[in-house]
Amino acid sequence: MRLTRLINITYLLTYQLSDILSHIEACMDALSDESVILAGDFNTLLDNEDIISRCAISSIVHQPTRGTSKLDRIYVIDLCYDNVEVVSSTVKSDHMAVIAYTGLQMPTINKRRKRRVFRQRSPAQHALFLKHLSQMTFTPDHNRGVQENFDSMCACMRNLLEQLYPEREITVTSTDP
């Protein structure tokens, strides 16, 4: 029967990076007959490629867990999990939660939908915008005040923006990458 051991590296934060990698490598060598899982919040402490190459293990988390960074990671020797999901944490945290499991894929229960407004941009739209700008002339009306002239120019620019870069609405879900 093979045992699974979890290696907790949080206490190693006061050591040099090379010492931490050497310690993890030594632990992996000592536990070579067992199935080992190395998991935790690595922040930017350890480089993903260094851990993979030195310890001959695989990373199974492939989605960002905080912003655009993959800080919370799970490394395994044997690919023993069928599914790995990054979901919203149930506790107050700026990190996502990582769930690794075997079996059928679980349905998403807490899926949230949000409507978002955006303006699509393309090089063709930019060229058309610049063409319209080059053909426009705006001369201030000296009978009106500065604010009225400014408001008139802004209304003209807003009209051009709405015409060439119309707002569009999409639905984004909490399970989208």
VENWOWO-V591110 format. One line per field, one symbol per residue. phi: phi as a letter, one per 30 degrees, with the letter a starting at -180 (. if undefined). Layout:
BEGIN
phi->???
END
This chain:
BEGIN
phi->.cccbccccddddccdedddddddddddddcddcdcbcblcchcdcdeddddddchbcdccccdcaicccdcbbcbdcdccdbbbcbdddcdaccdccbcacjdddddccdccbdbcbcdbbedddddddddddcdbbcddddcdddddddddddddddddddcbddbbbcccdcdd
END
